[in-house]
């Protein structure tokens, strides 16, 4: 079950959003662990847009690419993954050769498209255990392919 969409192709397939009135919202940026207050969107990252009123509510989440000066919309985990990569945080996943499982840290979940590849390859949903999503019945070739495409550090046990 080969991974047919590379990371750049996936990123380029995200919906570009034009004309976002950032001045109408309070912004928070993902710092690798949490969303923190910020005053402007001049850096690449994953942003939350909160209403400015007595009862602030989350309205939007978008990824901003400073190089192209563009906002992008996509699945939440995918946008968070882009942010993790943009700040240089490494993502380490673990493959158990005996159990044929791939363990992905929940705090660094993969974009939905790649999670779907893993689910379709195994035929079952992942389980949660000790801060990890565990994908069963994954062959080493697929674990390596996903790791290569996404720039993950794969530790084989």
Secondary structure, DSSP 8 states (H G I E B T S, - for coil): ----S-HHHHHHTSEEE----GGGEEEEEE-SSSEEEES---SSEEEEEEE-STT--EEEEEEEETTTTEEEE--HHHHHHHHHHHTT---EEEEETTTTEEEEEGGG---HHHHHHHHHHHSS--EEETTEEEE-S--HHHHHHHHHHHT-EEEE-
